[in-house]
Amino acid sequence: MHGGLRVVDPVLAAETLTAGTTPLSARETEALRAARDGGTVADLAGDLHLAPGAVRNHLSAAIGETGARTRAEAVRLAEDNGWLPS
C-alpha cells in the first residue's frame, strides 16, 4: 500500500485482464513468468523482491493449479492455456 492506497502493477493487471479465465493468482502468474528462464528460487526471489519461501509457495501453488509435476511443466501448461502471456 502506498499512501493508504493499493498499488497494482499496471502490466500485471493488463495481462490478467487479457489472459481470460485462469486458475492462477496474480502472484502465481508472476512467479511462473519469472521462472520461464530458469534460475534458482533465490534468483527468482531477488527478481520478484519476495522472500524465497514466498516464491516457493507461489510456485508450488501454481504447479498444483496447472496439474503439473514440475515448475517447467507448469510454465509450459500455463503458456499453452493462455494464462501466461508472452
N, CA, C and O atoms as a GROMACS GRO file, in nm:
protein
  344
    1MET      N    1   0.086  -0.118   0.000
    1MET     CA    2   0.000   0.000   0.000
    1MET      C    3   0.090   0.123   0.000
    1MET      O    4   0.198   0.124   0.059
    2HIS      N    5   0.042   0.224  -0.066
    2HIS     CA    6   0.118   0.347  -0.078
    2HIS      C    7   0.025   0.463  -0.046
    2HIS      O    8  -0.073   0.485  -0.117
    3GLY      N    9   0.056   0.535   0.058
    3GLY     CA   10  -0.027   0.648   0.095
    3GLY      C   11  -0.170   0.609   0.124
    3GLY      O   12  -0.262   0.687   0.099
    4GLY      N   13  -0.189   0.488   0.176
    4GLY     CA   14  -0.323   0.443   0.208
    4GLY      C   15  -0.396   0.382   0.089
    4GLY      O   16  -0.509   0.334   0.103
    5LEU      N   17  -0.332   0.384  -0.029
    5LEU     CA   18  -0.395   0.329  -0.148
    5LEU      C   19  -0.325   0.200  -0.189
    5LEU      O   20  -0.206   0.182  -0.164
    6ARG      N   21  -0.398   0.113  -0.252
    6ARG     CA   22  -0.342  -0.013  -0.301
    6ARG      C   23  -0.275   0.014  -0.436
    6ARG      O   24  -0.334   0.076  -0.524
    7VAL      N   25  -0.152  -0.032  -0.451
    7VAL     CA   26  -0.078  -0.014  -0.576
    7VAL      C   27  -0.078  -0.145  -0.652
    7VAL      O   28  -0.045  -0.250  -0.598
    8VAL      N   29  -0.117  -0.138  -0.780
    8VAL     CA   30  -0.123  -0.256  -0.865
    8VAL      C   31  -0.031  -0.233  -0.984
    8VAL      O   32  -0.038  -0.129  -1.049
    9ASP      N   33   0.054  -0.329  -1.012
    9ASP     CA   34   0.143  -0.323  -1.128
    9ASP      C   35   0.055  -0.317  -1.253
    9ASP      O   36  -0.020  -0.411  -1.278
   10PRO      N   37   0.063  -0.210  -1.333
   10PRO     CA   38  -0.025  -0.197  -1.449
   10PRO      C   39  -0.003  -0.305  -1.555
   10PRO      O   40  -0.099  -0.346  -1.621
   11VAL      N   41   0.120  -0.350  -1.573
   11VAL     CA   42   0.146  -0.456  -1.671
   11VAL      C   43   0.081  -0.586  -1.626
   11VAL      O   44   0.016  -0.654  -1.706
   12LEU      N   45   0.100  -0.620  -1.499
   12LEU     CA   46   0.041  -0.743  -1.447
   12LEU      C   47  -0.112  -0.735  -1.452
   12LEU      O   48  -0.177  -0.834  -1.484
   13ALA      N   49  -0.168  -0.620  -1.419
   13ALA     CA   50  -0.313  -0.604  -1.423
   13ALA      C   51  -0.367  -0.620  -1.565
   13ALA      O   52  -0.468  -0.686  -1.586
   14ALA      N   53  -0.300  -0.560  -1.663
   14ALA     CA   54  -0.344  -0.570  -1.802
   14ALA      C   55  -0.335  -0.714  -1.852
   14ALA      O   56  -0.425  -0.762  -1.921
   15GLU      N   57  -0.226  -0.783  -1.817
   15GLU     CA   58  -0.212  -0.921  -1.860
   15GLU      C   59  -0.317  -1.011  -1.797
   15GLU      O   60  -0.366  -1.104  -1.860
   16THR      N   61  -0.351  -0.983  -1.674
   16THR     CA   62  -0.452  -1.062  -1.606
   16THR      C   63  -0.588  -1.044  -1.675
   16THR      O   64  -0.664  -1.140  -1.689
   17LEU      N   65  -0.618  -0.922  -1.717
   17LEU     CA   66  -0.745  -0.896  -1.784
   17LEU      C   67  -0.752  -0.958  -1.923
   17LEU      O   68  -0.858  -1.002  -1.966
   18THR      N   69  -0.638  -0.962  -1.994
   18THR     CA   70  -0.639  -1.013  -2.130
   18THR      C   71  -0.618  -1.164  -2.137
   18THR      O   72  -0.641  -1.224  -2.243
   19ALA      N   73  -0.576  -1.226  -2.029
   19ALA     CA   74  -0.544  -1.369  -2.032
   19ALA      C   75  -0.668  -1.458  -2.026
   19ALA      O   76  -0.658  -1.578  -2.050
   20GLY      N   77  -0.782  -1.403  -1.993
   20GLY     CA   78  -0.902  -1.486  -1.983
   20GLY      C   79  -0.908  -1.553  -1.847
   20GLY      O   80  -0.835  -1.517  -1.755
   21THR      N   81  -0.995  -1.650  -1.836
   21THR     CA   82  -1.013  -1.720  -1.710
   21THR      C   83  -0.891  -1.805  -1.680
   21THR      O   84  -0.849  -1.887  -1.761
   22THR      N   85  -0.835  -1.784  -1.564
   22THR     CA   86  -0.716  -1.857  -1.524
   22THR      C   87  -0.732  -1.904  -1.380
   22THR      O   88  -0.790  -1.832  -1.298
   23PRO      N   89  -0.683  -2.020  -1.350
   23PRO     CA   90  -0.688  -2.064  -1.211
   23PRO      C   91  -0.575  -2.004  -1.127
   23PRO      O   92  -0.572  -2.021  -1.005
   24LEU      N   93  -0.482  -1.935  -1.193
   24LEU     CA   94  -0.364  -1.881  -1.125
   24LEU      C   95  -0.392  -1.745  -1.064
   24LEU      O   96  -0.460  -1.661  -1.123
   25SER      N   97  -0.338  -1.724  -0.945
   25SER     CA   98  -0.346  -1.591  -0.884
   25SER      C   99  -0.244  -1.501  -0.954
   25SER      O  100  -0.159  -1.548  -1.030
   26ALA      N  101  -0.253  -1.373  -0.928
   26ALA     CA  102  -0.157  -1.279  -0.987
   26ALA      C  103  -0.014  -1.313  -0.945
   26ALA      O  104   0.076  -1.306  -1.028
   27ARG      N  105   0.007  -1.349  -0.820
   27ARG     CA  106   0.141  -1.383  -0.772
   27ARG      C  107   0.191  -1.514  -0.831
   27ARG      O  108   0.310  -1.527  -0.861
   28GLU      N  109   0.102  -1.610  -0.849
   28GLU     CA  110   0.142  -1.736  -0.912
   28GLU      C  111   0.184  -1.712  -1.056
   28GLU      O  112   0.283  -1.767  -1.103
   29THR      N  113   0.107  -1.628  -1.126
   29THR     CA  114   0.141  -1.592  -1.263
   29THR      C  115   0.276  -1.522  -1.268
   29THR      O  116   0.360  -1.553  -1.353
   30GLU      N  117   0.297  -1.429  -1.177
   30GLU     CA  118   0.423  -1.355  -1.170
   30GLU      C  119   0.541  -1.450  -1.144
   30GLU      O  120   0.647  -1.435  -1.205
   31ALA      N  121   0.522  -1.545  -1.055
   31ALA     CA  122   0.629  -1.640  -1.024
   31ALA      C  123   0.659  -1.729  -1.144
   31ALA      O  124   0.776  -1.757  -1.172
   32LEU      N  125   0.557  -1.775  -1.215
   32LEU     CA  126   0.580  -1.858  -1.334
   32LEU      C  127   0.647  -1.778  -1.445
   32LEU      O  128   0.733  -1.831  -1.515
   33ARG      N  129   0.609  -1.654  -1.461
   33ARG     CA  130   0.674  -1.570  -1.561
   33ARG      C  131   0.822  -1.555  -1.530
   33ARG      O  132   0.906  -1.562  -1.620
   34ALA      N  133   0.854  -1.535  -1.404
   34ALA     CA  134   0.994  -1.522  -1.364
   34ALA      C  135   1.069  -1.653  -1.382
   34ALA      O  136   1.189  -1.653  -1.409
   35ALA      N  137   0.998  -1.764  -1.368
   35ALA     CA  138   1.062  -1.896  -1.377
   35ALA      C  139   1.084  -1.942  -1.520
   35ALA      O  140   1.151  -2.043  -1.543
   36ARG      N  141   1.031  -1.871  -1.616
   36ARG     CA  142   1.046  -1.910  -1.756
   36ARG      C  143   1.191  -1.934  -1.796
   36ARG      O  144   1.221  -2.030  -1.868
   37ASP      N  145   1.280  -1.849  -1.749
   37ASP     CA  146   1.421  -1.856  -1.788
   37ASP      C  147   1.502  -1.943  -1.695
   37ASP      O  148   1.625  -1.948  -1.706
   38GLY      N  149   1.436  -2.012  -1.604
   38GLY     CA  150   1.508  -2.097  -1.509
   38GLY      C  151   1.562  -2.013  -1.393
   38GLY      O  152   1.511  -1.905  -1.364
   39GLY      N  153   1.662  -2.064  -1.329
   39GLY     CA  154   1.719  -1.996  -1.213
   39GLY      C  155   1.672  -2.062  -1.085
   39GLY      O  156   1.574  -2.137  -1.083
   40THR      N  157   1.742  -2.032  -0.982
   40THR     CA  158   1.709  -2.087  -0.851
   40THR      C  159   1.596  -2.007  -0.788
   40THR      O  160   1.560  -1.898  -0.834
   41VAL      N  161   1.540  -2.062  -0.683
   41VAL     CA  162   1.438  -1.990  -0.608
   41VAL      C  163   1.496  -1.858  -0.556
   41VAL      O  164   1.427  -1.755  -0.556
   42ALA      N  165   1.621  -1.861  -0.513
   42ALA     CA  166   1.685  -1.738  -0.464
   42ALA      C  167   1.695  -1.634  -0.576
   42ALA      O  168   1.673  -1.515  -0.552
   43ASP      N  169   1.727  -1.679  -0.697
   43ASP     CA  170   1.732  -1.586  -0.811
   43ASP      C  171   1.594  -1.525  -0.837
   43ASP      O  172   1.581  -1.404  -0.854
   44LEU      N  173   1.493  -1.609  -0.839
   44LEU     CA  174   1.357  -1.561  -0.863
   44LEU      C  175   1.313  -1.466  -0.753
   44LEU      O  176   1.250  -1.364  -0.780
   45ALA      N  177   1.345  -1.501  -0.630
   45ALA     CA  178   1.308  -1.416  -0.516
   45ALA      C  179   1.369  -1.277  -0.530
   45ALA      O  180   1.303  -1.176  -0.504
   46GLY      N  181   1.495  -1.273  -0.572
   46GLY     CA  182   1.560  -1.143  -0.593
   46GLY      C  183   1.493  -1.064  -0.703
   46GLY      O  184   1.472  -0.944  -0.690
   47ASP      N  185   1.460  -1.131  -0.813
   47ASP     CA  186   1.394  -1.064  -0.925
   47ASP      C  187   1.256  -1.012  -0.887
   47ASP      O  188   1.215  -0.905  -0.932
   48LEU      N  189   1.185  -1.088  -0.805
   48LEU     CA  190   1.048  -1.052  -0.768
   48LEU      C  191   1.039  -0.968  -0.641
   48LEU      O  192   0.931  -0.922  -0.604
   49HIS      N  193   1.152  -0.950  -0.575
   49HIS     CA  194   1.155  -0.876  -0.447
   49HIS      C  195   1.065  -0.942  -0.343
   49HIS      O  196   0.990  -0.875  -0.271
   50LEU      N  197   1.074  -1.075  -0.338
   50LEU     CA  198   0.999  -1.154  -0.241
   50LEU      C  199   1.094  -1.243  -0.164
   50LEU      O  200   1.208  -1.266  -0.206
   51ALA      N  201   1.048  -1.294  -0.052
   51ALA     CA  202   1.127  -1.390   0.025
   51ALA      C  203   1.128  -1.523  -0.050
   51ALA      O  204   1.029  -1.557  -0.115
   52PRO      N  205   1.238  -1.598  -0.043
   52PRO     CA  206   1.244  -1.727  -0.110
   52PRO      C  207   1.127  -1.820  -0.073
   52PRO      O  208   1.075  -1.891  -0.159
   53GLY      N  209   1.088  -1.820   0.052
   53GLY     CA  210   0.975  -1.902   0.095
   53GLY      C  211   0.845  -1.864   0.025
   53GLY      O  212   0.765  -1.951  -0.009
   54ALA      N  213   0.826  -1.735   0.003
   54ALA     CA  214   0.706  -1.690  -0.067
   54ALA      C  215   0.708  -1.736  -0.212
   54ALA      O  216   0.606  -1.777  -0.267
   55VAL      N  217   0.825  -1.730  -0.274
   55VAL     CA  218   0.838  -1.776  -0.412
   55VAL      C  219   0.810  -1.926  -0.421
   55VAL      O  220   0.737  -1.971  -0.510
   56ARG      N  221   0.866  -2.004  -0.328
   56ARG     CA  222   0.839  -2.148  -0.326
   56ARG      C  223   0.690  -2.175  -0.312
   56ARG      O  224   0.636  -2.262  -0.379
   57ASN      N  225   0.624  -2.101  -0.224
   57ASN     CA  226   0.480  -2.119  -0.204
   57ASN      C  227   0.401  -2.087  -0.331
   57ASN      O  228   0.310  -2.161  -0.368
   58HIS      N  229   0.436  -1.977  -0.398
   58HIS     CA  230   0.364  -1.938  -0.519
   58HIS      C  231   0.388  -2.040  -0.631
   58HIS      O  232   0.295  -2.076  -0.704
   59LEU      N  233   0.512  -2.086  -0.644
   59LEU     CA  234   0.542  -2.187  -0.746
   59LEU      C  235   0.470  -2.318  -0.716
   59LEU      O  236   0.416  -2.382  -0.807
   60SER      N  237   0.470  -2.358  -0.591
   60SER     CA  238   0.403  -2.481  -0.552
   60SER      C  239   0.253  -2.472  -0.582
   60SER      O  240   0.194  -2.567  -0.634
   61ALA      N  241   0.194  -2.360  -0.548
   61ALA     CA  242   0.051  -2.341  -0.576
   61ALA      C  243   0.024  -2.343  -0.726
   61ALA      O  244  -0.074  -2.402  -0.770
   62ALA      N  245   0.111  -2.279  -0.804
   62ALA     CA  246   0.094  -2.276  -0.949
   62ALA      C  247   0.107  -2.416  -1.008
   62ALA      O  248   0.034  -2.452  -1.100
   63ILE      N  249   0.200  -2.494  -0.956
   63ILE     CA  250   0.216  -2.632  -1.002
   63ILE      C  251   0.088  -2.710  -0.974
   63ILE      O  252   0.040  -2.786  -1.059
   64GLY      N  253   0.033  -2.692  -0.856
   64GLY     CA  254  -0.093  -2.759  -0.822
   64GLY      C  255  -0.209  -2.713  -0.908
   64GLY      O  256  -0.290  -2.795  -0.951
   65GLU      N  257  -0.219  -2.584  -0.933
   65GLU     CA  258  -0.330  -2.528  -1.013
   65GLU      C  259  -0.324  -2.576  -1.158
   65GLU      O  260  -0.428  -2.596  -1.220
   66THR      N  261  -0.204  -2.594  -1.211
   66THR     CA  262  -0.191  -2.636  -1.350
   66THR      C  263  -0.195  -2.788  -1.365
   66THR      O  264  -0.210  -2.839  -1.477
   67GLY      N  265  -0.181  -2.861  -1.255
   67GLY     CA  266  -0.176  -3.006  -1.261
   67GLY      C  267  -0.041  -3.058  -1.308
   67GLY      O  268  -0.028  -3.173  -1.349
   68ALA      N  269   0.059  -2.973  -1.301
   68ALA     CA  270   0.193  -3.009  -1.347
   68ALA      C  271   0.268  -3.088  -1.240
   68ALA      O  272   0.225  -3.095  -1.125
   69ARG      N  273   0.380  -3.145  -1.281
   69ARG     CA  274   0.466  -3.216  -1.186
   69ARG      C  275   0.592  -3.137  -1.154
   69ARG      O  276   0.656  -3.160  -1.052
   70THR      N  277   0.627  -3.043  -1.243
   70THR     CA  278   0.748  -2.962  -1.224
   70THR      C  279   0.718  -2.816  -1.254
   70THR      O  280   0.615  -2.782  -1.311
   71ARG      N  281   0.811  -2.732  -1.214
   71ARG     CA  282   0.798  -2.589  -1.242
   71ARG      C  283   0.798  -2.565  -1.393
   71ARG      O  284   0.717  -2.487  -1.443
   72ALA      N  285   0.888  -2.631  -1.466
   72ALA     CA  286   0.896  -2.612  -1.611
   72ALA      C  287   0.768  -2.656  -1.680
   72ALA      O  288   0.720  -2.591  -1.773
   73GLU      N  289   0.711  -2.766  -1.633
   73GLU     CA  290   0.585  -2.814  -1.691
   73GLU      C  291   0.472  -2.716  -1.660
   73GLU      O  292   0.386  -2.694  -1.744
   74ALA      N  293   0.472  -2.658  -1.542
   74ALA     CA  294   0.370  -2.559  -1.506
   74ALA      C  295   0.379  -2.437  -1.597
   74ALA      O  296   0.277  -2.384  -1.641
   75VAL      N  297   0.502  -2.393  -1.626
   75VAL     CA  298   0.520  -2.279  -1.718
   75VAL      C  299   0.463  -2.315  -1.854
   75VAL      O  300   0.388  -2.237  -1.913
   76ARG      N  301   0.499  -2.434  -1.906
   76ARG     CA  302   0.452  -2.476  -2.039
   76ARG      C  303   0.300  -2.486  -2.044
   76ARG      O  304   0.238  -2.438  -2.139
   77LEU      N  305   0.240  -2.548  -1.942
   77LEU     CA  306   0.094  -2.563  -1.940
   77LEU      C  307   0.025  -2.427  -1.931
   77LEU      O  308  -0.076  -2.404  -1.998
   78ALA      N  309   0.079  -2.337  -1.850
   78ALA     CA  310   0.020  -2.204  -1.836
   78ALA      C  311   0.031  -2.128  -1.969
   78ALA      O  312  -0.063  -2.059  -2.009
   79GLU      N  313   0.145  -2.141  -2.037
   79GLU     CA  314   0.159  -2.076  -2.167
   79GLU      C  315   0.062  -2.137  -2.269
   79GLU      O  316  -0.004  -2.064  -2.343
   80ASP      N  317   0.053  -2.269  -2.272
   80ASP     CA  318  -0.035  -2.337  -2.368
   80ASP      C  319  -0.182  -2.298  -2.348
   80ASP      O  320  -0.258  -2.294  -2.445
   81ASN      N  321  -0.221  -2.270  -2.225
   81ASN     CA  322  -0.360  -2.236  -2.195
   81ASN      C  323  -0.387  -2.085  -2.202
   81ASN      O  324  -0.499  -2.041  -2.177
   82GLY      N  325  -0.284  -2.007  -2.235
   82GLY     CA  326  -0.303  -1.863  -2.245
   82GLY      C  327  -0.308  -1.792  -2.110
   82GLY      O  328  -0.352  -1.677  -2.101
   83TRP      N  329  -0.262  -1.860  -2.007
   83TRP     CA  330  -0.263  -1.800  -1.873
   83TRP      C  331  -0.134  -1.725  -1.844
   83TRP      O  332  -0.124  -1.656  -1.743
   84LEU      N  333  -0.036  -1.737  -1.932
   84LEU     CA  334   0.095  -1.676  -1.910
   84LEU      C  335   0.134  -1.603  -2.038
   84LEU      O  336   0.207  -1.658  -2.121
   85PRO      N  337   0.088  -1.480  -2.053
   85PRO     CA  338   0.116  -1.405  -2.175
   85PRO      C  339   0.266  -1.392  -2.201
   85PRO      O  340   0.346  -1.387  -2.108
   86SER      N  341   0.302  -1.388  -2.327
   86SER     CA  342   0.443  -1.375  -2.366
   86SER      C  343   0.500  -1.240  -2.333
   86SER      O  344   0.618  -1.215  -2.360
   0.00000   0.00000   0.00000
